[in-house]
Amino acid sequence: MTTLTRNLLIPIIFYLFSTVVCAQSVTKTPQGLSFYAQGLQISIEFYTERIVRIYKTPVGKPYEKTSLSVVAKPSQTAISFSQDGKHYLMKSKLIQVDVNTETGGISFLETSGEKLLKDKDYGTQFSPLSDAGTSSYKVRNGFLLEDDEAIYGIGQVLDNKFNRRNSFHHMQNENMSTYSPYFLSVKGYAVFWDNYSITDFNDNPQELSFESLGHCADYYFMYGKAADTVISQVRHLTGKAPMLPLWAYGFFQSKERYHTQQESLDVIKKYRKLKVPIDAIIQDWRYWPEYNKTDSSWNSQSFDSIRFPTPKKWVNEIHGLNAKLLIVTWPGFGPYTAQRREFESKNMIINFDTWPPKSGARPYDVYNPQALEIYWKYLNKGIFQYIENDGWWLDSTEPDHINVKPSDFKLPTYLGSYQSVKNAFSLQHNKGIATHQRAANSDKRGVILTRSGFIGQQRYGSNTWSGDVNSSWEMLEKQIPAALNYTLLGIPNWNSDIGGFFAGKWRKDGGNQNPEFQELYVRWMQFGAFSPMMRSHGTDLPREIWNFGNRGSWCFDAQEKYINLRYRLLPYIYSTSWNVSKYDGTFMRPLIMDFAQDKKTHEIGNEYLFGSSILVSPVTSYQTRVWPVYLPKGDGWYNFWTRKFSIGGETVYTDAPVDIIPLYIRAGSILPLGPAVQYATEKKWDNLEIYVYEGADGRFVLYEDEADNYNYEQGAYCETEFIWNNARKVLNIKERKGKYKGMLKKRTFQIILISKNCAVNKTYQKAKIVRYNGRSVNVAL
């Protein structure tokens, strides 16, 4: 045999051998399957009975993936296998996975055999490319959905759409755009494409696809049947949401910016003098020294000695007024800061321009674990340990990127090119601060306000806000479906700037006295009262309540009404927070979470349930005094304000004067209201009003703990369960479970029945007074 013949035969034999191996190598693993198909190495692994991981790499190009989002490990799961030719069927107790080992197609099915989702035959492509000089791929995976299947998630997108079918999204996290490559189906499953690069999501009549930069196709299929159970799978996979302190559900005041320590202190004092409740004030940027009026010391994480001469005294005075302080910190540093010098000396700067313009500020490398430690070292010494603030405002967590050049995205980070990990910037930045604060002080629950997010960020207690949105009716309307899709990612905490951030256009015709701006602000505040965080903020016009008029003016009184309502709802809100943390619940619940069988809900993104009982339908147009509200099919609904009862499955036209947001309470609800207070922890909940809405059986668990710290994780809390038997008209207050330091041992409940004829009679049953000592008691109504 000649050398030429031998050289020709070797690659032919290798090709034939590879083809045989790829066609025939199928390996059963304890909880899945590994096989070759279409030039890919494909592995399928059951993480639980409901969660399946699919992992694909090109043959001969193995890649060890470390996830930034996923924290769960596979748990022992019983799987049965069967084979029919090239088809392998794997079953857990709850789902089936049918694999075509020739085409690479993967079908996910219910145990009944009903198809849920199809990972397409021949549907995965790896296209080689150079990622900043490193061999990588453009990775694409296609899926098949039913024609009329509604899907949600994707992230916070301000386009006023709810159902994400037939849409394209270039998933690049920026101010006001917060994405995660994930969708949730109304059929009761979700898919998380575990990739942090700038990604294209595309759904069209032919397929749904993700296309990203990377070395693997890696996704998780999560089945729940109902959306709540799907969210529970997301949290199992990527982390539980911790409890926030009670005060975090009070009212927050902020603006861009308070220039001195005295200015913000005076704001708290004036709220207290007016007796308008408030729990927190936020200090925005530029509290640090500004040498020669330049930004060279941007974000030095220290205080200007002239404008903030006694920062420790400042915080103590705020605390003395029973209020809390959040303070801003940024991920970018000016060139004259100590932080910047240290980061540069260790190659921990991502070398592109960030805010502010012409400052030379650059972001640090959040992907480097050592960089997270260095960041906290300065933040702790200069602020947290020094002044003992109560929380953080993490601005620009996308981060801001100005003077953008294509080459910026190829800059190196600890984990690869910037473009390959860009969307996880906020996740890592929040991680560094939350975990280090927890290690430094477990007496304060972490409270973080952040401008971006990614799946997994819920485990850091982060509350994402919608960014620097314009102050307009159109933007208010867009907040609602954006929030609902974001919350379906499994990240429960979200809010927006009450009134919208940029309000300059309202300066004409009176600014804060402009009637249209006043009405917009009040409507936004009504929406804010039924968001996980209620926070007033903006620029161009001040937002403190007295800037809109004096008590007795409609605009002042309407704002005060909703701030007071928020505080009276704290027992309900805090108990909902416990449900979110312990049982994977959701604050802002799109109607599809509870009423998926009612197909009209599949397109409704402008109303939602706040917790389990309160249907909220914010008014989003000027001078509108009658508002249509769709009431889903079910046991019926009560107008919160008038107590009028309506059946479900119809649209009702609700009176909505400027001081009324349409609210409806589900029949069967048990709604606790607390005392009027000036701050969240001012009074004990020793005399609660308990409203029972007849028409269906109901249940509510009242949760209480020490209001801050992490002792609840060791069982320092109590639950009081209320169960309503609608047929017998009996409310059972069950025996109290648990205990904690300072717990009420005796208390009074005022039980009030709201019946279907309340509105007709313009009255309701007089409260029954119950003296409760922790033992089970039945109350006949």
VOGU-3710 file (C-alpha; in Angstrom, 3 decimals, decimal comma):
1> mttltrnlli> 0,000/0,000/0,000  1,430/3,350/-0,983  1,754/6,231/1,440  -0,825/8,183/-0,618  -3,360/5,331/-0,428  -2,794/4,945/3,295  -3,240/8,687/3,860  -6,524/8,597/1,915  -7,859/5,525/3,743  -7,158/6,746/7,281
11> piifylfstv> -9,673/9,654/7,213  -12,239/7,463/5,397  -11,964/4,742/8,059  -12,106/7,372/10,813  -15,223/8,909/9,241  -16,950/5,520/8,924  -16,028/4,613/12,501  -17,288/7,971/13,794  -20,531/7,549/11,859  -21,118/4,102/13,349
21> vcaqsvtktp> -20,327/5,348/16,844  -22,558/8,386/16,457  -25,435/6,302/15,120  -25,219/3,465/17,618  -23,767/4,765/20,907  -26,660/5,083/23,334  -25,804/4,890/26,996  -28,309/4,663/29,772  -27,350/6,682/32,828  -28,949/6,359/36,277
31> qglsfyaqgl> -31,316/9,264/35,574  -31,233/9,684/31,848  -29,586/8,948/28,555  -26,482/9,895/26,607  -26,182/9,432/22,855  -24,759/10,765/19,596  -26,966/12,231/16,878  -26,358/14,609/13,995  -22,755/15,243/15,024  -23,776/16,085/18,582
41> qisiefyter> -23,164/14,512/21,949  -26,543/14,777/23,721  -27,249/14,011/27,342  -30,622/13,986/29,072  -30,767/13,993/32,848  -33,739/14,089/35,217  -32,941/16,523/38,030  -36,271/15,752/39,722  -39,551/14,165/38,716  -40,468/17,513/37,138
51> ivriyktpvg> -37,159/18,937/35,888  -35,073/17,608/32,994  -31,763/19,007/31,797  -30,758/18,732/28,130  -27,086/19,258/27,329  -25,571/19,186/23,829  -22,055/19,677/22,513  -20,389/18,956/19,145  -18,861/15,473/18,995  -15,245/15,622/20,100
61> kpyektslsv> -15,724/19,050/21,712  -16,709/18,333/25,316  -17,305/21,359/27,531  -17,501/21,501/31,322  -20,247/24,007/32,138  -20,469/25,874/35,443  -23,815/27,625/35,786  -24,168/31,087/37,275  -27,930/30,697/37,747  -28,513/27,052/38,626
71> vakpsqtais> -27,746/26,022/42,199  -29,656/22,718/42,384  -27,954/19,367/41,939  -29,689/16,311/40,479  -31,683/14,506/43,141  -32,246/10,762/43,091  -35,210/10,184/40,792  -36,764/6,882/39,762  -36,806/6,622/35,959  -38,179/3,817/33,784
81> fsqdgkhylm> -36,811/3,134/30,299  -38,306/1,528/27,223  -37,106/1,292/23,611  -38,809/1,060/20,237  -36,153/1,045/17,525  -34,420/4,417/17,549  -36,909/5,796/20,064  -36,169/5,700/23,772  -38,859/6,605/26,287  -37,989/7,741/29,804
91> kskliqvdvn> -40,643/8,192/32,464  -40,700/9,700/35,918  -43,870/9,721/38,008  -44,889/13,040/36,474  -43,500/13,412/32,938  -42,218/11,445/29,951  -39,347/12,201/27,592  -39,382/10,559/24,151  -36,030/10,665/22,358  -35,281/9,969/18,701
101> tetggisfle> -31,627/8,946/18,799  -31,264/9,340/15,045  -32,634/12,871/14,570  -31,899/14,245/18,026  -35,562/15,148/18,459  -36,826/15,223/22,051  -40,512/15,297/23,011  -41,744/16,205/26,472  -45,096/14,692/27,412  -47,470/14,373/30,310
111> tsgekllkdk> -47,840/10,899/31,779  -51,114/10,631/29,845  -49,131/10,956/26,626  -50,306/14,477/25,833  -47,497/16,417/24,162  -46,165/19,463/25,942  -43,156/20,567/23,868  -40,949/19,257/21,052  -37,222/19,930/20,754  -37,114/19,701/16,953
121> dygtqfspls> -35,647/16,904/14,902  -32,387/18,235/13,463  -33,215/21,394/15,429  -29,851/22,213/16,997  -27,004/23,924/15,146  -23,460/24,805/16,190  -21,843/27,299/13,807  -18,122/27,798/14,521  -16,887/31,341/15,085  -14,153/33,227/16,848
131> dagtssykvr> -15,145/34,870/20,110  -12,480/37,504/20,700  -9,839/35,089/19,427  -11,235/32,016/21,191  -12,901/29,213/19,250  -16,580/29,183/20,035  -19,977/28,716/18,373  -23,184/30,398/17,511  -25,585/27,929/19,151  -29,179/27,661/18,051
141> ngflleddea> -31,981/25,412/19,284  -35,491/25,203/17,826  -38,711/24,067/19,502  -42,231/23,325/18,272  -45,278/24,673/20,128  -48,982/24,321/19,493  -50,413/26,997/17,221  -52,634/28,607/19,870  -50,327/28,039/22,844  -49,755/31,231/24,836
151> iygigqvldn> -46,326/31,820/26,387  -44,966/34,395/28,794  -41,764/35,391/30,511  -38,786/36,561/28,395  -38,292/39,437/30,833  -39,332/43,025/31,372  -40,115/44,364/27,913  -41,803/47,761/27,645  -43,872/47,084/24,535  -47,302/46,731/26,185
161> kfnrrnsfhh> -47,624/43,065/25,176  -48,312/40,108/27,433  -48,455/36,916/25,362  -45,020/36,493/23,764  -46,070/34,355/20,778  -44,932/35,533/17,319  -42,343/37,961/18,665  -38,615/38,564/18,296  -36,371/39,850/21,076  -32,704/40,721/20,923
171> mqnenmstys> -31,975/39,865/24,529  -29,387/42,398/25,625  -29,872/43,750/29,134  -29,905/47,538/29,161  -31,650/50,323/31,069  -35,414/49,547/30,881  -34,864/46,177/29,151  -34,286/43,212/31,453  -34,174/39,785/29,809  -33,671/36,161/30,715
181> pyflsvkgya> -33,797/33,407/28,044  -36,847/31,689/29,465  -40,494/31,196/28,636  -43,455/29,785/30,525  -46,348/28,127/28,712  -49,993/28,311/29,643  -49,859/24,506/29,309  -47,938/24,341/32,582  -44,249/24,070/31,742  -41,264/26,371/31,327
191> vfwdnysitd> -37,894/26,304/29,550  -34,760/28,020/30,826  -31,993/28,341/28,235  -28,994/28,580/30,553  -26,854/31,064/28,655  -25,629/34,558/29,643  -24,600/35,919/26,268  -26,551/38,407/24,197  -29,232/36,100/22,810  -31,909/36,181/20,122
201> fndnpqelsf> -35,328/34,827/20,998  -37,578/34,283/17,993  -41,034/32,774/17,847  -42,793/32,463/14,509  -45,295/30,046/12,913  -42,457/27,632/12,080  -40,699/27,378/15,458  -39,525/29,004/18,657  -35,755/29,365/18,939  -32,932/30,622/21,108
211> eslghcadyy> -29,659/31,634/19,454  -26,640/32,464/21,595  -22,887/32,529/21,793  -21,368/29,546/23,589  -19,864/26,090/23,662  -22,996/24,103/24,505  -26,753/24,020/24,158  -27,914/23,776/27,759  -31,520/24,083/28,855  -33,907/22,906/31,557
221> fmygkaadtv> -37,460/21,740/30,984  -39,640/22,291/34,066  -43,131/20,880/34,399  -45,713/22,037/36,890  -49,130/21,701/35,249  -50,077/24,980/36,985  -47,991/28,154/36,870  -47,419/28,199/40,643  -45,793/24,794/40,486  -43,697/25,863/37,499
231> isqvrhltgk> -42,424/28,861/39,500  -41,637/26,477/42,333  -39,458/24,440/39,941  -37,645/27,602/38,840  -36,896/28,464/42,465  -35,822/24,895/43,235  -33,426/25,075/40,320  -32,079/28,622/40,736  -32,693/29,547/44,366  -35,390/30,506/46,852
241> apmlplwayg> -36,378/34,115/47,520  -35,492/35,168/51,097  -37,756/37,197/53,373  -37,361/40,964/53,282  -37,830/42,907/56,515  -41,304/44,201/57,321  -40,259/47,822/56,775  -39,379/47,027/53,151  -43,119/46,863/52,421  -43,731/50,382/53,655
251> ffqskeryht> -43,461/53,592/51,616  -40,113/54,719/50,130  -39,314/58,303/49,138  -36,523/59,196/46,741  -35,515/61,641/44,050  -32,554/62,469/41,852  -30,978/63,618/44,179  -30,792/64,885/47,804  -27,776/67,175/47,743  -26,971/67,218/51,464
261> qqesldvikk> -27,530/65,081/54,509  -29,736/67,784/55,983  -31,998/67,861/52,937  -32,925/64,178/53,150  -33,233/64,348/56,933  -35,637/67,269/56,591  -37,765/65,221/54,201  -38,258/62,518/56,834  -38,978/65,148/59,465  -41,644/66,755/57,301
271> yrklkvpida> -43,355/63,424/56,613  -43,424/62,805/60,349  -44,772/66,318/61,043  -47,536/65,844/58,446  -48,234/62,361/59,847  -47,965/60,776/56,410  -46,494/57,276/56,810  -43,009/56,549/55,501  -40,413/53,865/56,192  -37,400/54,595/53,993
281> iiqdwrywpe> -35,548/57,323/52,190  -33,021/56,721/49,432  -29,821/58,652/48,819  -29,041/58,819/45,098  -25,681/59,562/43,492  -23,014/62,218/44,138  -22,871/62,075/47,901  -19,142/61,468/47,386  -16,469/64,190/47,004  -16,449/65,901/43,600
291> ynktdsswns> -13,059/67,460/43,110  -12,978/70,457/40,753  -16,579/69,621/39,825  -15,441/66,672/37,709  -16,441/63,010/37,849  -12,929/61,662/38,300  -13,870/60,419/41,781  -17,146/58,909/40,620  -18,493/56,301/43,057  -15,668/56,554/45,559
301> qsfdsirfpt> -18,003/55,049/48,178  -17,138/57,794/50,619  -18,852/60,997/51,783  -18,186/64,587/50,804  -17,008/66,360/53,957  -18,936/69,552/53,179  -22,319/68,247/52,060  -22,293/65,118/54,248  -20,070/66,231/57,138  -21,359/63,773/59,770
311> pkkwvneihg> -22,746/60,741/57,920  -22,914/58,523/61,013  -24,915/61,177/62,861  -27,109/61,592/59,766  -28,065/57,913/59,718  -28,578/57,833/63,465  -31,017/60,740/63,166  -32,896/58,970/60,382  -33,107/55,874/62,566  -34,212/58,065/65,486
321> lnakllivtw> -37,175/59,102/63,343  -38,030/55,406/62,867  -36,995/55,430/59,224  -34,429/53,543/57,164  -31,786/54,574/54,637  -30,881/53,012/51,298  -27,780/54,394/49,638  -26,714/54,107/46,026  -23,582/52,414/44,785  -22,509/51,891/41,175
331> pgfgpytaqr> -20,467/49,222/39,399  -18,292/51,812/37,630  -15,443/53,866/39,118  -13,805/57,141/38,196  -10,072/57,087/37,411  -8,997/58,833/40,643  -10,675/56,413/43,037  -8,744/53,902/45,125  -11,081/51,181/43,910  -10,258/51,877/40,272
341> refesknmii> -6,544/51,822/40,927  -6,700/48,485/42,699  -8,984/46,914/40,098  -6,729/48,101/37,270  -3,630/46,798/38,986  -5,224/43,348/39,050  -6,773/43,434/35,549  -10,286/43,573/36,992  -11,670/46,432/34,898  -13,822/45,921/31,785
351> nfdtwppksg> -12,369/48,678/29,689  -15,356/50,460/28,155  -17,019/53,782/28,962  -19,764/53,760/31,547  -21,767/56,556/33,146  -21,179/59,462/33,473  -20,035/60,762/30,061  -16,503/62,132/29,733  -15,639/60,925/33,231  -13,356/58,045/32,336
361> arpydvynpq> -15,459/55,764/34,559  -15,187/52,029/33,868  -17,057/49,010/35,318  -15,289/46,387/37,380  -15,197/42,693/36,434  -18,146/41,288/38,389  -17,422/37,798/37,012  -14,216/37,567/39,048  -14,858/36,262/42,604  -11,868/38,205/43,928
371> aleiywkyln> -13,233/41,400/42,376  -16,506/40,911/44,268  -14,510/40,688/47,486  -12,553/43,849/46,695  -15,749/45,736/45,837  -17,281/44,778/49,181  -14,099/45,657/51,055  -14,417/49,299/50,011  -18,211/49,394/50,273  -18,147/47,924/53,763
381> kgifqyiend> -15,382/50,185/55,059  -16,643/53,380/53,441  -20,380/52,925/54,006  -21,934/49,792/55,537  -19,651/49,262/58,524  -19,214/53,012/58,935  -22,790/54,322/58,893  -24,868/51,102/59,206  -27,250/51,877/56,374  -30,239/49,604/55,867
391> gwwldstepd> -30,076/48,705/52,198  -28,628/49,369/48,777  -29,674/50,997/45,597  -27,627/49,268/42,899  -27,904/51,571/39,906  -26,676/50,839/36,388  -26,526/47,078/36,909  -26,714/46,298/33,181  -24,293/48,264/33,285  -24,607/51,630/31,477
401> hinvkpsdfk> -22,543/51,460/28,303  -21,778/54,720/26,502  -19,655/55,591/23,465  -20,333/52,019/22,371  -17,887/50,325/19,988  -18,325/46,808/18,566  -14,951/45,893/19,992  -16,229/46,628/23,516  -18,208/43,398/23,495  -15,056/41,389/22,792
411> lptylgsyqs> -13,265/42,733/25,862  -12,048/40,053/28,272  -13,651/39,203/31,610  -12,777/36,527/34,127  -15,275/34,159/32,447  -14,644/35,002/28,806  -15,562/37,789/26,431  -17,954/40,446/27,699  -20,516/39,528/25,039  -20,533/35,911/26,211
421> vknafslqhn> -21,571/36,791/29,792  -23,066/40,274/29,472  -26,622/39,471/30,587  -25,464/38,043/33,928  -23,765/41,275/35,031  -26,539/42,238/37,440  -26,786/38,698/38,799  -23,103/38,704/39,746  -23,029/42,272/41,061  -26,047/41,620/43,297
431> kgiathqraa> -24,507/38,350/44,437  -21,317/40,030/45,623  -23,115/42,593/47,769  -25,876/40,347/49,120  -23,627/37,460/50,137  -20,965/39,650/51,697  -23,488/41,689/53,678  -25,099/38,507/54,967  -21,695/37,273/56,108  -20,946/40,613/57,781
441> nsdkrgvilt> -24,262/41,130/59,594  -27,090/38,647/59,904  -29,169/41,020/62,059  -30,193/42,993/58,954  -32,032/41,250/56,158  -30,632/42,374/52,847  -32,674/44,938/50,925  -31,458/45,632/47,394  -33,015/47,827/44,740  -31,476/47,065/41,353
451> rsgfigqqry> -32,012/48,238/37,771  -31,516/44,902/36,055  -31,863/41,216/36,733  -31,441/37,647/35,573  -32,910/34,322/36,645  -31,340/33,334/39,953  -31,215/36,878/41,257  -34,263/36,216/43,447  -32,028/34,342/45,881  -30,326/37,626/46,795
461> gsntwsgdvn> -33,551/39,404/47,828  -33,148/41,849/44,955  -36,025/44,090/43,914  -35,706/45,083/40,250  -37,131/48,386/39,112  -38,132/49,155/35,541  -35,427/51,742/34,885  -35,423/55,372/33,871  -38,859/55,397/32,272  -40,607/58,497/30,939
471> sswemlekqi> -43,452/60,085/32,838  -46,385/59,421/30,495  -49,681/57,602/30,398  -48,360/55,278/27,696  -45,412/54,306/29,879  -47,606/53,704/32,913  -49,708/51,324/30,832  -46,579/49,467/29,663  -45,380/48,869/33,220  -48,094/46,317/33,994
481> paalnytllg> -47,527/43,553/31,391  -43,765/44,138/31,712  -43,979/43,499/35,458  -46,164/40,429/35,030  -43,865/38,814/32,472  -40,872/39,600/34,671  -42,472/38,039/37,736  -43,166/34,870/35,721  -39,391/34,398/35,527  -39,669/33,382/39,180
491> ipnwnsdigg> -38,240/36,716/40,411  -40,969/38,029/42,730  -39,733/41,522/43,647  -40,324/44,347/41,154  -41,283/48,034/41,191  -41,224/51,200/39,097  -40,560/54,882/39,726  -43,931/56,226/40,866  -44,700/59,029/38,410  -42,015/57,935/35,936
501> ffagkwrkdg> -38,388/59,062/36,118  -38,127/61,751/33,424  -40,873/64,324/34,062  -39,431/67,386/32,336  -42,279/67,722/29,854  -44,662/68,493/32,740  -42,729/71,612/33,776  -44,921/73,668/31,502  -48,287/74,720/32,847  -47,307/74,401/36,466
511> gnqnpefqel> -45,078/71,341/36,911  -46,301/69,611/40,079  -49,473/71,705/39,833  -50,157/70,572/36,257  -53,526/68,758/36,592  -52,592/66,031/34,134  -49,263/65,304/35,822  -50,986/65,254/39,188  -53,508/62,720/37,939  -50,794/60,609/36,302
521> yvrwmqfgaf> -48,812/60,636/39,540  -51,825/59,590/41,601  -52,695/56,768/39,185  -49,075/55,591/39,257  -49,099/55,702/43,048  -52,238/53,554/43,072  -50,359/51,009/40,976  -47,331/51,354/43,251  -49,436/50,584/46,308  -50,041/47,139/44,789
531> spmmrshgtd> -46,456/46,444/43,745  -43,944/44,524/45,889  -42,129/47,809/46,630  -43,941/51,166/46,854  -41,369/53,790/45,896  -41,690/57,387/44,702  -38,775/58,599/42,583  -37,895/60,799/39,651  -36,068/63,770/38,243  -37,059/67,178/36,803
541> lpreiwnfgn> -39,861/67,616/39,363  -39,764/66,861/43,128  -41,954/63,974/44,266  -42,525/64,499/47,984  -46,236/64,658/48,732  -46,337/68,328/49,772  -45,090/69,448/46,359  -48,503/68,531/44,940  -50,542/70,628/47,376  -51,610/70,753/50,996
551> rgswcfdaqe> -53,768/68,315/52,914  -57,304/68,975/51,786  -56,339/69,257/48,133  -57,452/66,278/46,035  -53,926/65,333/44,896  -52,435/65,322/48,408  -55,406/63,458/49,860  -55,436/60,820/47,118  -51,750/60,057/47,676  -52,179/59,899/51,432
561> kyinlryrll> -55,146/57,562/50,977  -53,037/54,951/49,170  -50,035/55,273/51,435  -52,363/54,646/54,389  -54,044/51,736/52,588  -50,640/50,188/51,919  -49,852/50,262/55,626  -53,221/48,825/56,643  -52,568/45,952/54,229  -49,210/45,090/55,810
571> pyiystswnv> -50,459/41,929/57,585  -51,713/40,670/54,216  -48,568/41,784/52,346  -46,115/40,383/54,896  -47,971/37,081/54,990  -47,813/37,030/51,202  -44,066/37,646/51,482  -43,814/34,526/53,651  -45,781/32,573/51,062  -43,340/33,818/48,406
581> skydgtfmrp> -40,291/32,855/50,448  -41,423/29,578/51,998  -43,849/28,211/49,418  -42,567/29,820/46,183  -45,551/32,141/45,827  -45,832/35,246/43,666  -46,785/38,825/44,609  -48,042/40,082/41,244  -50,028/37,194/39,821  -51,077/37,352/36,149
591> limdfaqdkk> -54,590/35,999/35,769  -53,247/32,956/33,930  -51,705/31,774/37,212  -55,103/31,192/38,821  -57,479/31,061/35,852  -55,614/29,360/33,003  -58,763/27,424/32,064  -60,467/30,736/31,261  -58,960/31,416/27,824  -59,861/35,101/27,989
601> theigneylf> -57,139/35,512/30,610  -54,431/34,368/28,208  -54,171/37,819/26,634  -54,905/39,980/29,698  -51,760/41,736/30,873  -53,278/44,914/32,310  -54,706/43,445/35,515  -53,457/40,945/38,059  -53,930/39,488/41,508  -51,837/41,060/44,256
611> gssilvspvt> -51,333/38,076/46,488  -54,054/35,461/46,413  -57,102/37,658/46,944  -56,947/41,188/45,509  -57,575/41,733/41,801  -55,956/45,006/40,690  -56,833/46,840/37,483  -54,855/50,120/37,339  -56,348/53,046/35,437  -53,850/54,129/32,776
621> syqtrvwpvy> -55,568/56,918/30,831  -56,266/60,566/31,614  -59,641/61,740/32,894  -61,071/58,230/32,746  -63,746/57,734/35,366  -65,252/54,399/34,312  -62,862/51,468/33,807  -63,491/48,022/32,291  -62,387/45,124/34,487  -62,522/41,506/33,381
631> lpkgdgwynf> -63,522/39,229/36,262  -62,315/35,674/35,568  -64,636/32,708/35,779  -64,902/31,378/39,296  -66,868/31,848/42,489  -67,475/35,560/42,083  -65,931/38,882/43,027  -66,584/41,780/45,402  -65,832/45,390/44,570  -63,437/46,360/47,373
641> wtrkfsigge> -64,877/49,862/47,672  -68,620/49,290/47,258  -68,770/45,586/48,250  -71,001/44,934/45,254  -70,888/41,272/44,238  -70,390/40,217/40,599  -70,180/36,814/38,989  -67,034/35,803/37,126  -66,535/35,382/33,395  -67,603/38,882/32,416
651> tvytdapvdi> -66,311/42,428/32,027  -67,737/44,953/34,461  -67,513/48,700/34,020  -66,336/50,067/37,327  -66,622/53,596/38,634  -63,075/54,914/38,940  -62,964/58,527/40,136  -59,449/59,881/40,402  -58,977/58,600/43,952  -60,217/55,064/43,196
661> iplyiragsi> -58,265/52,211/41,633  -60,551/49,302/40,677  -60,003/46,503/43,183  -61,955/43,258/43,444  -61,757/40,597/46,151  -62,240/36,914/45,323  -65,158/35,176/46,953  -63,768/32,985/49,718  -60,994/35,433/50,567  -59,894/36,165/54,116
671> lplgpavqya> -58,319/39,617/54,222  -56,584/40,960/57,355  -56,208/44,707/57,863  -53,821/46,180/60,402  -53,807/49,416/62,361  -53,133/52,870/60,953  -49,442/53,552/61,562  -46,691/56,020/60,705  -44,152/53,280/59,987  -44,354/49,527/59,590
681> tekkwdnlei> -43,351/48,432/63,091  -44,981/51,270/65,054  -47,807/49,147/66,472  -48,277/45,481/67,224  -50,931/43,564/65,348  -52,899/42,914/68,524  -56,223/44,092/67,123  -56,664/43,060/63,494  -59,767/43,360/61,373  -60,395/40,096/59,506
691> yvyegadgrf> -62,707/40,428/56,497  -64,315/37,238/55,227  -65,854/37,331/51,739  -68,550/34,689/51,429  -69,266/32,661/48,307  -66,585/29,963/48,484  -64,444/28,136/51,004  -61,289/30,018/51,894  -57,981/29,863/53,697  -55,401/32,404/54,841
701> vlyedeadny> -52,239/32,042/56,915  -51,240/35,060/58,975  -47,453/35,118/59,313  -45,449/36,973/61,982  -41,818/37,053/63,042  -39,234/39,428/64,511  -39,669/41,719/61,445  -35,956/41,709/60,600  -32,881/39,407/60,943  -32,688/35,804/59,748
711> nyeqgaycet> -33,963/34,035/62,851  -36,990/32,898/60,854  -34,666/30,493/59,048  -34,191/28,707/62,384  -37,954/28,587/63,008  -38,463/31,850/64,900  -41,900/32,720/63,517  -45,536/31,846/63,972  -48,422/31,044/61,660  -52,098/31,506/62,435
721> efiwnnarkv> -54,333/29,724/59,944  -57,868/30,889/59,180  -60,235/28,486/57,397  -63,644/29,585/56,147  -66,386/26,999/55,625  -68,807/28,742/53,305  -71,630/26,203/53,629  -71,626/26,314/57,442  -70,704/30,028/57,609  -68,052/29,195/60,182
731> lnikerkgky> -64,544/30,618/60,427  -62,075/28,326/62,176  -59,033/30,077/63,634  -56,692/27,166/64,135  -54,174/26,652/66,881  -51,199/28,908/66,470  -48,023/27,222/65,249  -44,533/28,345/66,184  -43,108/31,081/68,362  -40,574/33,893/68,355
741> kgmlkkrtfq> -39,194/36,487/70,722  -41,738/39,213/71,427  -44,664/37,225/70,006  -48,187/38,254/70,956  -49,677/35,583/73,208  -53,126/37,155/73,354  -54,855/39,344/70,817  -58,196/40,486/69,458  -59,616/39,733/66,034  -62,571/41,699/64,728
751> iiliskncav> -64,261/39,286/62,294  -66,403/40,930/59,620  -68,443/38,978/57,063  -68,920/40,515/53,623  -71,953/38,860/52,059  -73,492/39,081/48,619  -76,206/41,483/49,748  -73,879/43,946/51,487  -73,976/46,466/48,652  -77,771/46,225/48,376
761> nktyqkakiv> -78,274/46,845/52,081  -75,399/49,333/52,207  -74,234/47,663/55,374  -72,434/44,571/56,542  -72,473/42,349/59,559  -71,249/43,976/62,731  -67,822/42,746/63,716  -67,623/39,724/65,987  -64,942/40,242/68,587  -62,743/37,215/69,199
771> ryngrsvnva> -60,228/37,064/72,049  -57,557/34,718/70,748  -54,925/33,100/72,944  -53,423/30,737/70,391  -55,934/27,931/70,795  -58,318/26,831/68,083  -61,647/28,627/68,004  -64,704/28,492/65,730  -66,570/31,666/64,884  -70,106/31,352/63,499
781> l> -71,015/34,242/61,198
//
